[in-house]
Amino acid sequence: MKKLNITSHLSSHRLSSICVVLAFAALGVYLIVGAHAQTPYASVEAESGTLSNGATTETDSTASGGTYVKFGSQPTGSGNVAQFFISDNYNSGSGNATTQGQITATQAESFHKFIQLQYSPTIKTLVDAIHVSDPGVKVLMYADPTGDGGFTAGVASNGCVSGDTGGDAWLLYDGTTQDSGDTNLGDTNFDNTCIDNAMTQAASADFDGVFWDEMVNVSDYKVAGSAGNCINAYEGSDCSIYDGDGDESGWQSNTEVFLGLAGAYDTAHNMLSIINDSGLTTSGWDAFGGVSGITGQMEENFVHTIASSFPAESPTQWLEVLENESWSEAHDSVDLAMSYSNTATDEAGNTYGLATMLLAANGYTSYSSQNGNGQYPTYTFWPEYTAAENLGAPQGAYTTVSGSSGLVYERKFANGMVIVNPQTGSSGSISLGGTYSGPSGGDEPTNVSSVTLAAQSGMILTD
C-alpha cells in the first residue's frame, strides 16, 4: 500500500484561518453531494484464520463464536492521536449553494488531517487556500466509479466516465440482462478511463488525491436487475462474479482489479486514494486496504450505522470496526472513522465514537461525525474532543476488564484514559485505577476513581 507519513504532522496552524478562507472562497464554490454507501455489516470469524504479528485470540461471549482477534501491533504512540477529518459538501438538492459543512470557529481547535470536497470549476481557490494555511492537510476530491455517466472535464460531477462509451463491457449483468448502469470495476478499459479522468480532474484543482466512494459489499452495490443475487460481466458465465451464495471472494477480486490500477496510478503520479469500503467483512477490509498504492479506507459505519434511525452497532459489529482500525494502524494505512447520529446535538453518541476510535488510534485514524439529515453539516466540537487532544501519547494498547454486561475496553494515555462499554447493558461499577475527571462542560463525572457506563457509551477522562 502507499505509505503516508501523517504521524509526524500535527498542525502548527490552528484552523481558524481556514474558517475565514472557507467562508470567502465558498461564495463561488458549488459542490455536489455524493451518494454515500449504505453499509450494514456481515459478521466474520477472523479468529479462525492464521494469526501473525503478535495477534492473539481473546474470549468475549458477545463476539461471533465467542472469541475475537486482538491485534498485537499497537505500539506506544509518540504524541497526540486525537485527529479529525471533514467531509465538507453542499446540498445540491436544495437548489442553492447553501453550505452544509462550513467549518466553525470552535472546530478551529482540532487537528484536521483530511478534508474531502467535491469538484467545481472554482474549487481550486479553496484547495490552494487550505494548503497555504496548513500544508499538512490532505484534500481529497470525491468520485463515485460505480455508475456510468456523470463526468465532463472541468464540470462539477460525481462520476468518472461519460456515459457507457466503453460499450457493454463496462457494465454488469444479471446473466444476460444489463444491470441499469452499474459499472464493471473489473474491466481494465473502464478502470483506466475512470481513474485517469478523476485523477486528472483532481490534479487540475491541486487536490492531493481522490476519495473513491462505494467500494462496498455486494448487497450495498445496489445492483438493480439482480437484486444482488447474480452478477457477471458482459458475455461472462452467468453469476460468475457473485451467485448469491454469500461468498464474495469473486466480487472482491473483481473490485481489486480497479483498486490495483488506482494504486499504481497513485504511485506513478504521487497522488492519494482513500476508498469507502464500509460494510466489508474484516477479511475484505484487510484485502482492499492491503492493495499496493491505496492510502487508506473510510469506515462509514463507525460505532453508529447509516441505517434508518442511525442505531448503535451491535457489540459484534463494534468489535469488527475496532479490529479494522487496529489492522489499519498496524499497516500504516489511513482509517477515516465516520459515525452517524440522529441529531447534531448527540454529545454522548459522539463521545462514544471518539472514545472507541482512541482505543486503537496510533496516528493513522481520524474521526468525524454526521447527523441524520443525510448531509455533512457542521459538527459540534464537544468538550470531550478538546479533552481527547489533551490526553497525550498512548501508553500501550487497549485492555479489557469484565463488566456486568460483558467486556469493557480501556486505554491509558500520558494524561488520562478512555473507557468504552460496547455492550447493550450497563457496565456496572468499573475501577479506574486512579482518580480522573471529565472535561468542564462535558457529560463525564469529575474526581472519580470508578465509573458506571451506560450501554453503548464511552468516556474521555484526564488525570
ZIJO-V796572 format. One record per residue. N is the residue number from 0. PSI is psi in whole degrees, 0 to 359 (none if undefined). NEAR is the number of other C-alpha atoms within 10 Angstrom. D_CENTER is the distance of its C-alpha to the mean C-alpha in Angstrom with 2 decimals. Layout:
N|PSI|NEAR|D_CENTER / N|PSI|NEAR|D_CENTER
//
This chain:
0|164|19|16.82 / 1|122|23|17.01 / 2|139|15|17.20 / 3|116|14|16.07 / 4|89|13|18.05 / 5|347|17|16.04 / 6|335|16|17.59 / 7|351|10|20.85 / 8|112|13|19.77 / 9|121|19|19.90 / 10|121|16|20.76 / 11|345|11|24.51 / 12|126|15|24.47 / 13|149|16|23.32 / 14|12|23|21.44 / 15|327|17|24.40 / 16|327|15|25.67 / 17|326|22|22.59 / 18|313|18|23.31 / 19|317|14|26.71 / 20|314|18|25.54 / 21|318|19|23.06 / 22|323|14|25.77 / 23|310|13|28.23 / 24|332|16|26.34 / 25|347|20|24.67 / 26|327|12|28.18 / 27|9|14|28.20 / 28|124|22|24.63 / 29|109|22|23.83 / 30|148|27|20.24 / 31|135|20|19.45 / 32|126|21|16.82 / 33|161|20|14.92 / 34|139|12|14.51 / 35|131|14|11.23 / 36|129|21|11.01 / 37|116|20|12.61 / 38|85|23|11.71 / 39|165|19|13.98 / 40|153|21|14.08 / 41|136|14|16.84 / 42|155|15|18.35 / 43|149|19|19.04 / 44|71|17|21.71 / 45|335|18|20.54 / 46|345|18|23.36 / 47|351|12|25.86 / 48|187|9|24.95 / 49|125|7|26.25 / 50|146|15|24.79 / 51|178|10|24.81 / 52|37|9|23.97 / 53|4|10|25.11 / 54|145|15|23.05 / 55|159|13|25.08 / 56|125|14|25.45 / 57|158|12|25.50 / 58|133|13|27.06 / 59|117|16|25.42 / 60|340|14|27.17 / 61|347|20|24.08 / 62|157|21|22.29 / 63|125|18|23.06 / 64|2|13|26.44 / 65|358|13|26.84 / 66|165|17|25.13 / 67|165|24|21.79 / 68|127|20|20.81 / 69|119|23|20.40 / 70|136|23|19.34 / 71|342|16|22.02 / 72|76|18|20.49 / 73|74|22|19.44 / 74|159|15|21.85 / 75|129|13|23.00 / 76|168|19|21.14 / 77|0|14|23.28 / 78|192|18|21.94 / 79|133|21|19.62 / 80|9|26|16.05 / 81|100|28|14.98 / 82|155|26|12.77 / 83|159|22|11.02 / 84|166|23|9.58 / 85|132|26|10.89 / 86|103|24|10.55 / 87|97|20|14.34 / 88|161|24|15.92 / 89|154|26|19.39 / 90|96|21|20.61 / 91|335|16|22.64 / 92|346|9|24.10 / 93|348|8|25.88 / 94|9|7|28.25 / 95|181|10|27.86 / 96|25|18|25.73 / 97|122|16|24.94 / 98|142|22|21.70 / 99|5|18|19.02 / 100|34|18|17.15 / 101|138|21|19.80 / 102|133|23|19.13 / 103|168|19|21.69 / 104|324|14|24.07 / 105|320|14|22.61 / 106|345|22|19.20 / 107|344|17|21.25 / 108|354|16|21.41 / 109|164|20|17.79 / 110|91|23|16.48 / 111|122|24|14.00 / 112|326|23|12.73 / 113|144|20|11.07 / 114|124|18|12.26 / 115|122|19|11.44 / 116|168|26|14.74 / 117|150|25|16.72 / 118|142|26|19.92 / 119|164|19|23.32 / 120|341|17|26.67 / 121|7|19|26.61 / 122|337|23|23.06 / 123|325|19|24.32 / 124|315|18|26.10 / 125|315|22|23.01 / 126|314|23|21.04 / 127|321|16|24.14 / 128|321|16|24.66 / 129|316|22|21.25 / 130|323|17|22.05 / 131|317|12|25.52 / 132|321|18|24.44 / 133|97|20|21.98 / 134|343|15|21.92 / 135|345|20|19.12 / 136|132|21|16.46 / 137|127|20|14.71 / 138|124|27|14.79 / 139|143|26|13.17 / 140|134|28|14.86 / 141|139|27|13.41 / 142|141|27|14.99 / 143|106|25|15.24 / 144|5|26|17.45 / 145|359|22|18.11 / 146|145|22|21.06 / 147|151|24|24.27 / 148|172|18|25.47 / 149|5|16|24.10 / 150|130|19|24.54 / 151|129|17|27.35 / 152|131|15|27.41 / 153|4|14|27.49 / 154|143|13|26.60 / 155|128|19|23.56 / 156|161|23|21.73 / 157|330|25|18.55 / 158|187|22|19.98 / 159|1|27|21.13 / 160|159|27|24.56 / 161|86|16|27.69 / 162|190|16|28.54 / 163|51|16|29.58 / 164|343|12|31.62 / 165|1|15|30.99 / 166|193|10|32.84 / 167|331|16|32.28 / 168|340|20|30.63 / 169|350|24|27.47 / 170|160|25|27.01 / 171|158|30|26.44 / 172|152|29|29.27 / 173|90|25|30.25 / 174|250|20|33.30 / 175|4|16|35.23 / 176|127|13|33.56 / 177|140|20|31.05 / 178|62|20|27.76 / 179|56|16|27.69 / 180|5|19|25.92 / 181|128|20|23.09 / 182|151|25|22.82 / 183|97|26|23.52 / 184|352|27|20.92 / 185|358|23|23.42 / 186|116|20|26.08 / 187|331|15|26.26 / 188|314|12|28.10 / 189|312|25|25.47 / 190|311|25|22.66 / 191|321|15|24.59 / 192|312|14|25.54 / 193|310|25|22.08 / 194|315|24|20.61 / 195|317|17|23.68 / 196|309|18|23.68 / 197|315|29|20.11 / 198|323|24|20.31 / 199|317|15|23.83 / 200|316|23|22.91 / 201|315|25|20.11 / 202|327|16|22.59 / 203|336|13|25.26 / 204|15|20|23.41 / 205|23|19|22.45 / 206|155|26|18.69 / 207|347|21|17.33 / 208|200|26|15.62 / 209|140|28|13.75 / 210|112|24|10.36 / 211|114|24|11.25 / 212|162|23|10.40 / 213|26|23|11.69 / 214|67|27|11.65 / 215|185|23|12.10 / 216|171|24|14.92 / 217|313|24|18.41 / 218|337|16|18.67 / 219|1|17|15.85 / 220|347|19|17.27 / 221|45|18|19.98 / 222|110|22|22.84 / 223|303|14|25.60 / 224|328|18|28.85 / 225|349|20|27.95 / 226|26|15|25.91 / 227|9|18|23.80 / 228|345|16|26.84 / 229|120|21|28.14 / 230|132|31|26.54 / 231|165|26|28.34 / 232|168|26|28.92 / 233|128|21|31.98 / 234|14|12|35.11 / 235|167|15|33.15 / 236|139|12|34.24 / 237|131|17|33.37 / 238|25|19|30.05 / 239|339|15|29.65 / 240|322|25|25.87 / 241|135|22|25.40 / 242|18|19|28.29 / 243|8|16|26.88 / 244|3|8|27.57 / 245|346|11|24.05 / 246|110|12|23.91 / 247|16|18|21.05 / 248|321|13|22.04 / 249|318|16|23.78 / 250|316|20|20.92 / 251|320|21|18.53 / 252|320|17|21.32 / 253|315|19|21.75 / 254|327|20|18.16 / 255|338|19|18.39 / 256|313|16|21.32 / 257|313|23|19.20 / 258|321|27|16.62 / 259|319|19|19.64 / 260|322|20|21.24 / 261|317|27|18.24 / 262|320|23|18.02 / 263|320|19|21.79 / 264|315|20|21.76 / 265|313|22|19.37 / 266|319|17|21.68 / 267|331|10|24.74 / 268|10|12|23.74 / 269|46|12|21.69 / 270|169|23|18.59 / 271|148|27|14.85 / 272|121|24|12.59 / 273|132|25|8.80 / 274|144|27|8.18 / 275|99|22|6.39 / 276|38|25|8.06 / 277|149|29|7.21 / 278|351|29|10.71 / 279|155|29|12.15 / 280|166|23|14.45 / 281|321|21|14.02 / 282|325|15|16.43 / 283|319|21|14.51 / 284|314|23|11.32 / 285|317|16|13.90 / 286|313|14|15.78 / 287|317|23|13.29 / 288|337|28|11.80 / 289|0|20|15.48 / 290|131|20|16.72 / 291|131|18|18.67 / 292|343|25|17.50 / 293|127|29|13.80 / 294|325|24|12.14 / 295|191|29|8.71 / 296|156|28|5.70 / 297|132|25|2.22 / 298|93|24|3.19 / 299|348|28|4.72 / 300|47|27|7.64 / 301|110|30|7.33 / 302|309|32|11.13 / 303|144|25|12.07 / 304|166|26|11.81 / 305|359|25|12.28 / 306|167|14|15.72 / 307|131|9|18.91 / 308|0|12|19.46 / 309|59|18|15.90 / 310|160|14|17.21 / 311|148|25|16.07 / 312|157|22|15.15 / 313|160|19|18.14 / 314|324|21|18.78 / 315|316|21|18.27 / 316|319|27|14.82 / 317|315|21|13.95 / 318|326|21|15.42 / 319|317|28|13.52 / 320|329|27|10.02 / 321|321|22|12.03 / 322|320|21|13.54 / 323|315|24|10.46 / 324|317|33|9.57 / 325|320|26|13.30 / 326|314|24|13.47 / 327|315|24|11.09 / 328|319|22|13.17 / 329|339|19|16.30 / 330|18|17|15.74 / 331|42|21|14.85 / 332|135|27|11.58 / 333|139|26|8.71 / 334|115|29|5.58 / 335|107|28|3.33 / 336|104|26|3.98 / 337|122|27|5.00 / 338|156|25|8.45 / 339|154|29|11.42 / 340|162|24|15.10 / 341|330|17|18.42 / 342|164|14|19.57 / 343|359|17|18.80 / 344|25|13|21.05 / 345|77|16|19.28 / 346|316|18|19.74 / 347|318|18|19.96 / 348|320|22|16.79 / 349|332|29|14.72 / 350|320|25|16.79 / 351|316|24|15.94 / 352|311|27|12.17 / 353|319|30|12.79 / 354|320|29|15.52 / 355|313|32|13.52 / 356|321|28|11.01 / 357|344|30|14.31 / 358|325|25|15.83 / 359|356|29|14.32 / 360|136|28|13.21 / 361|29|30|15.53 / 362|351|25|14.42 / 363|357|26|11.37 / 364|137|30|8.69 / 365|151|26|8.18 / 366|145|26|7.98 / 367|166|22|8.51 / 368|161|28|10.20 / 369|135|24|11.78 / 370|180|20|15.16 / 371|14|18|16.71 / 372|5|12|18.45 / 373|359|13|16.00 / 374|185|19|15.47 / 375|77|22|13.48 / 376|174|23|16.48 / 377|130|20|17.32 / 378|150|22|16.02 / 379|136|17|18.65 / 380|91|17|18.62 / 381|158|20|20.06 / 382|327|17|22.64 / 383|331|25|20.42 / 384|316|23|17.99 / 385|319|16|21.08 / 386|320|20|22.24 / 387|322|26|19.07 / 388|339|17|19.81 / 389|5|18|23.31 / 390|333|23|22.67 / 391|196|21|23.33 / 392|143|20|22.61 / 393|145|27|21.59 / 394|45|18|24.75 / 395|188|17|23.54 / 396|167|22|21.23 / 397|156|19|20.68 / 398|171|14|23.64 / 399|150|14|24.58 / 400|157|12|27.59 / 401|127|13|29.15 / 402|177|19|29.02 / 403|341|14|31.10 / 404|1|17|28.37 / 405|192|21|26.75 / 406|140|21|24.89 / 407|139|21|23.61 / 408|139|20|21.24 / 409|157|23|22.01 / 410|135|21|21.61 / 411|145|23|24.14 / 412|171|24|23.75 / 413|326|16|26.57 / 414|20|17|26.99 / 415|207|24|25.73 / 416|162|26|23.50 / 417|148|26|20.73 / 418|134|27|21.62 / 419|133|28|19.72 / 420|101|28|21.36 / 421|359|31|19.13 / 422|165|24|22.37 / 423|6|17|23.81 / 424|166|15|26.87 / 425|152|18|27.87 / 426|340|25|27.74 / 427|178|18|31.33 / 428|129|12|32.40 / 429|123|17|30.45 / 430|137|13|32.18 / 431|348|16|30.22 / 432|16|9|32.72 / 433|183|11|33.42 / 434|128|15|33.50 / 435|163|22|30.39 / 436|147|19|29.62 / 437|168|21|26.86 / 438|153|21|26.49 / 439|128|12|29.14 / 440|356|9|28.23 / 441|182|19|25.53 / 442|346|16|25.79 / 443|157|21|26.59 / 444|170|15|30.20 / 445|150|16|32.03 / 446|57|14|34.24 / 447|151|17|33.49 / 448|356|13|33.75 / 449|153|16|32.33 / 450|158|17|29.98 / 451|121|14|29.40 / 452|135|23|25.88 / 453|166|16|25.51 / 454|137|16|23.68 / 455|63|23|19.89 / 456|168|24|19.99 / 457|164|26|19.56 / 458|146|28|21.54 / 459|113|30|21.22 / 460|144|28|24.75 / 461|157|23|26.74 / 462|none|16|30.13
//
